[in-house]
Amino acid sequence: MSSRPLKSLGTGALQELTLTEEEYLAYRAGVHLGTMTTTSAAALCLDDTKTAIGSYTDSYYSGSSGSVNSQTYDL
């Protein structure tokens, strides 16, 4: 059983979003993000001129060598 995002019907009742509604929202978000300028605080971009906001470390088990490896990514 998977969990689906909920929407409000305005009367206090909640209902799960349909897959079509989720896809539409993802499409609209993509269109909006695609029209943003790179100077917008919420813009997604591929350049390296933005200020780092943190990092995370991805740890994974290497079955071939039997060791735990990790790699740190900056955000």
CORVEN-V358843 format. One record per helix or strand. SS is the DSSP state (A for helix, B for strand). FROM is the first residue (numbers start at 0). TO is the last residue. If there is no record, write none. Layout:
BEGIN
SS&FROM&TO ; SS&FROM&TO
END
This chain:
BEGIN
B&5&7 ; B&13&15 ; A&18&34 ; B&54&61 ; B&66&73
END
